[in-house]
């Protein structure tokens, strides 16, 4: 489960769950599920939210306590795949070892690292939480240190 700040961000924006749901084409109940960690916001919607309202991925996902405004960015699964491989290489891990440490299948992780598919929210969150790595760094939003503060 992701310990997120989505509700805080929505309230800071003075939006209702229904209004945020309208932005994403989902119901108020879906937004409630995201806020209460009963469901995970799809990564493309999470990125859209961060871009629209100038929040960092790390902050919205609860990896850091203070928002850092990086500005808008484009989602590029190939760039993300390169960052995933760079991280794994720096950690001196095989795909299997990283997948085992994060409790998901190596075959699934491989599709993200090779750029075949855009990584999903729970997988990138798990990697970042396990290795204390910035999600914003993985998506190429910041060139700063890969480590969280």
C-alpha positions as CSV (number, residue, x, y, z in Angstrom):
1,X,0.0,0.0,0.0
2,X,1.2,3.5,-0.8
3,X,1.3,5.9,2.1
4,X,0.3,8.9,0.0
5,X,-0.4,12.6,0.3
6,X,-3.1,12.7,-2.4
7,X,-5.9,13.8,-0.1
8,X,-3.7,16.6,1.4
9,X,-2.8,17.8,-2.1
10,X,-6.5,17.7,-3.2
11,X,-7.6,19.7,-0.1
12,X,-4.7,22.1,-0.6
13,X,-6.1,22.7,-4.1
14,X,-9.5,23.2,-2.6
15,X,-11.0,20.5,-4.8
16,X,-13.6,17.9,-3.9
17,X,-13.1,14.2,-4.7
18,X,-15.8,14.6,-7.3
19,X,-14.0,17.5,-9.0
20,X,-10.7,15.6,-9.0
21,X,-12.5,12.5,-10.4
22,X,-13.9,14.7,-13.2
23,X,-10.4,15.8,-14.1
24,X,-9.3,12.1,-14.5
25,X,-12.6,10.7,-15.8
26,X,-13.2,8.5,-12.7
27,X,-15.8,8.4,-9.9
28,X,-15.6,10.1,-6.5
29,X,-15.3,6.5,-5.1
30,X,-12.2,5.8,-7.2
31,X,-10.5,9.0,-5.9
32,X,-11.5,8.0,-2.4
33,X,-9.9,4.6,-3.0
34,X,-6.7,6.3,-4.1
35,X,-6.6,8.6,-1.1
36,X,-7.2,5.8,1.4
37,X,-4.7,3.4,-0.2
38,X,-7.5,0.9,-1.0
39,X,-6.5,1.2,-4.7
40,X,-3.4,2.6,-6.5
41,X,-3.6,5.6,-8.9
42,X,-2.4,4.5,-12.3
43,X,1.1,5.9,-13.0
44,X,0.0,7.9,-16.1
45,X,-2.7,9.6,-14.0
46,X,-0.3,10.2,-11.1
47,X,2.1,11.9,-13.5
48,X,-0.7,13.9,-15.0
49,X,-1.7,15.1,-11.5
50,X,1.8,16.1,-10.6
51,X,2.2,17.9,-13.9
52,X,-1.1,19.8,-13.6
53,X,-0.7,20.9,-10.0
54,X,3.2,21.1,-9.7
55,X,3.7,18.4,-7.1
56,X,6.6,16.0,-7.0
57,X,6.0,12.3,-7.4
58,X,8.0,11.7,-4.2
59,X,5.7,14.0,-2.2
60,X,2.4,12.7,-3.5
61,X,3.5,9.1,-2.9
62,X,4.6,9.9,0.6
63,X,8.3,9.3,0.1
64,X,9.2,12.8,1.3
65,X,7.5,15.2,3.6
66,X,7.8,18.5,1.7
67,X,6.8,19.1,-1.9
68,X,9.6,20.1,-4.4
69,X,8.4,21.9,-7.5
70,X,10.2,20.5,-10.6
71,X,7.8,21.7,-13.3
72,X,6.2,19.7,-16.0
73,X,7.8,16.7,-17.6
74,X,7.1,14.1,-20.3
75,X,6.6,10.5,-19.5
76,X,9.1,8.4,-21.5
77,X,9.1,4.7,-20.8
78,X,12.5,4.3,-22.5
79,X,14.1,7.0,-20.3
80,X,12.5,5.4,-17.3
81,X,13.9,2.0,-18.4
82,X,17.4,3.4,-18.6
83,X,17.1,4.9,-15.1
84,X,15.9,1.6,-13.8
85,X,18.9,-0.2,-15.3
86,X,21.2,2.5,-14.0
87,X,19.8,2.1,-10.5
88,X,20.1,-1.7,-10.6
89,X,23.7,-1.5,-11.9
90,X,24.7,1.0,-9.2
91,X,23.2,-1.4,-6.6
92,X,25.1,-4.2,-8.2
93,X,22.0,-6.4,-8.5
94,X,20.7,-8.8,-11.1
95,X,17.1,-8.3,-12.3
96,X,16.2,-11.4,-10.3
97,X,17.7,-10.1,-7.1
98,X,16.0,-6.7,-7.4
99,X,12.7,-8.4,-8.2
100,X,13.1,-10.8,-5.2
101,X,14.0,-7.9,-2.8
102,X,10.8,-6.0,-4.0
103,X,8.6,-9.1,-4.1
104,X,7.6,-9.1,-7.7
105,X,8.4,-11.3,-10.7
106,X,11.7,-10.8,-12.6
107,X,9.8,-11.3,-15.9
108,X,7.5,-8.4,-15.1
109,X,10.3,-6.1,-13.9
110,X,12.2,-7.0,-17.1
111,X,9.4,-5.5,-19.3
112,X,9.9,-2.2,-17.4
113,X,13.6,-2.2,-17.6
114,X,13.7,-2.9,-21.3
115,X,11.1,-0.2,-22.0
116,X,8.5,-2.6,-23.3
117,X,5.9,-1.2,-20.9
118,X,5.5,1.9,-18.7
119,X,6.2,0.8,-15.1
120,X,3.2,0.8,-12.8
121,X,2.7,2.9,-9.7
122,X,3.0,0.2,-7.1
123,X,6.2,-1.3,-8.7
124,X,8.0,2.0,-8.9
125,X,6.9,2.9,-5.4
126,X,8.2,-0.4,-4.1
127,X,11.5,0.0,-5.7
128,X,11.8,3.6,-4.4
129,X,10.8,2.6,-0.9
130,X,13.0,-0.5,-0.8
131,X,16.1,1.3,-2.0
132,X,15.4,4.9,-0.7
133,X,15.4,6.2,-4.2
134,X,13.6,9.3,-5.6
135,X,10.8,8.5,-8.0
136,X,11.3,11.9,-9.6
137,X,14.9,10.9,-10.3
138,X,13.7,7.6,-12.0
139,X,11.3,9.4,-14.3
140,X,14.0,11.9,-15.2
141,X,12.3,14.9,-13.6
142,X,15.4,15.8,-11.6
143,X,19.1,15.3,-12.3
144,X,19.8,15.6,-8.5
145,X,20.8,12.6,-6.4
146,X,18.9,9.4,-6.9
147,X,18.7,9.0,-3.1
148,X,15.8,10.5,-1.1
149,X,16.7,13.2,1.5
